[in-house]
């Protein structure tokens, strides 16, 4: 827990350094289950630039999976009025399959809803955000999985609809990430690093968090039960 708290604190500092104003969009951790067979269940929790992200994925049947992901943050400053709070949840079905013995590929798509409030003051000007969002995503991924190591590359395509009072803005984002999972069989540590940038940057009128970074822990409940 101390390690996750340290990562959470460090991530909050990174967010402050990367943003000179209150971001209206903070991308969550990308869920890459890399299923092999029907009945697999994965649960995980991550800490990083998006706060605390719990994730769930279930292989409903051969080649068909379902994921449910959340993201929550409540960061406040002890010396200023700066703060960042958000809550987000999404759900998406997907298709998965094998490539040989250890190769995997998958495509998930779905929709999410979130709320975000933030305030940033640097002594020269204030920046405040209070938005709701609906986000649609399409997420292809390819990787390898073994008892000890999983590695994958995923690219999330995002359509984001943000609303604040009477204002509304739409953004199209590309979010490529690398994910590494290391452990043994049913429990693995997870590291993810990636970027988030808009296709339509000339029409996006809101600020966003450009970095995706997290460390977490994943358990495969199906394998635990089998043992």
N, C-alpha and C positions, 0 to 999 in steps of 0.2 A: 504494500500500500504506500509506503514511503517513496518507493521508486516511481509509482504512478503519480503521486502528488508532486514530486520533483519535475517529472515530465510535463505535467499540467502547468506548473508555474513557469517553466522554461518556454513552453509553447505560448503562454500568454505574453511573455516578454517579446517573443518573435513577432507575434501579431502586432504589438504596439510599434515595434521598429519598422515593420513593413507597411504600416498604414498611418498616414498623417491625418486621417479623418475617420469617422465612424463608418465601417463597411456595412453595406446593406445586404451583401451576400457572402456567406462563409460556407464553402463546400465541405460536406461531411466525408468521412472515411468511406472508401469504395469497398464493398463486400465482394470477395472473390472466393466462393466456396470450393470450386474445382471438384465437384462431386464425381464419384465413380459408379455408384449403384443406388437403386431405390432403397429408401428407408434411412439414409444417412441424415444426421441432425448435427448442425454446428451452432454453437453459441459463443460469442466473444464480446469483449469489452476493450475499448481503445481510449487512449488519452493523447491529445495532440492539439494542433492548431484550431480544430473545430470544437474543442472542449472534451466532453466525455461521450463516447459513441457506443452504445450497446447494439449488437447485431444478432440476428437469428436467420438460419437458412435450413430448409428441409427439402430433401429429394422426395417429392410426392410419389413419383413413379419413375420407371426407366425413362431417362432423357428429359424429364420435366421437374423443375425445381421451383421453390418459392422463397423469397427473402423479405424480411421485415427489418428495417434499420431505423435507428433513432440518433439524435444528436442534441446535446444539452450543454449549456454553458451559463455561468453566472460569475463574471469576473468584475471585481470592483477595486478601486485604488484606495489605499489608506491615506494618501496625502492630497488627492485631488478629487474632483467630482466625476472623473472618468469612470465609465462602466460599460460592460457588454453583456447582454443577456439574450439567449435565444433557445428555442425549442423547435425541433423538427422531427417528423416521422414520415416514412415512405414504405411502400409495398410494391413488389414487382414479381411476376412470374418469369420463368426463363427456360431455356433449352440447354442441355449439356450433353457431352459425348466424349468418348475416348479417342486418343490418337496413339495407337500402339499400346504398349504396356503402361507407360508412365505419363504420356502426353494427355492433355485435357484441353477442351475448348468449350466456351459457354457464351450465351447471349441472353442478357436479362433486360427487361424494360418495365417501366412502371411510373407511378405518380407519387408525389409527396406534398405535404403541407407544412408550413412553418411560420413562426412569428419571431421578430427580432427587434430589440430596443438597444440603442447604444448612444453614448455621449463621449465626445473627445474635445478637450480644451487644451490648447498649447500656450495660452497667454496672449496670443494675437487674435485668434478667432475661434468660435465654438463650432462644432459639427454634431448634429443630432440626427438619429435615425429611429424611425418607428414604423416598421413595415410588416406586411403579411405577404406570403409568397405561395404560389403553386408551381411545382416543378415537375416536368416530364423528363424522363431519361431513357436512353438506349445505351446498353453497356456490353460490348463484346470483350472477351478476354481469352487469352491463350497461355498455357503454362505446363508445368510438370509437377507431379506429386509423388512422394515416397514416404516411407515410415518416418524419416528423419527430416526431410526438407521439402518444402513446396516453394515454387517460384513462379510468378506470373506477371504478365503485362496486360493492362486493361486500359481501354479508352472510353470514358463516359461522355456521351453527347447529351447536352442539357438544353432544354427550352425552359426559361425561367420567366415567370410573370410576377412582377413586384407591384404592390400597391401601398401607397401612403396617403391617407385622407383622399383627396380627389385626384391625386396624381397616379399615373400608371406607366410602367416601363417594362419592356421585354428584352431579354438578353439570350443570345445563343452562345453556349460555352463549350469548349473542348477541354477535357480534363484527363490527360494521360498519367498513369501511375504505375510504379513498380512495387510489387509486394513480395516480401520474403517471410516464410514461416519456418521456424526451426524448433525442433523438440523431439518427441518420440511418440509416434502413433496418435494417441488421442488428446494430447496436450502439447500445444506449440506456442512459442512466442511469435508475435507478428510485428513486422516493421513495414511501413508504407511511406513512400515519398513520391510526390508528383506535383503537377502544376495545374492551374486553372486560368484560362484566358478566353476572352470573348471573341467570337467571329465578327460581330457587328460593333466593334469598339467605337466607331464614329457616331453611333446612335445610342449607346448605353450611357444613361445620365446618372448612374449610381456607382459608388465605389464597391470593390470586392476584394476578398482575400485571395491573393494569387498563388499561395503555397498550400499544398496538402502534405502534412507530415504527422505521423502518429506511431505509437508503440502500444501493443496490446497483448492480450492472452486469449487463445482460442481453445475450446474443448470440443471434441467430437463425441457426442453422447452415445451415439450408436456403437462405437468401438468400445467405450467404457462398459456399456451394458453387455456386449458380447463377451468381454473378459470376465 
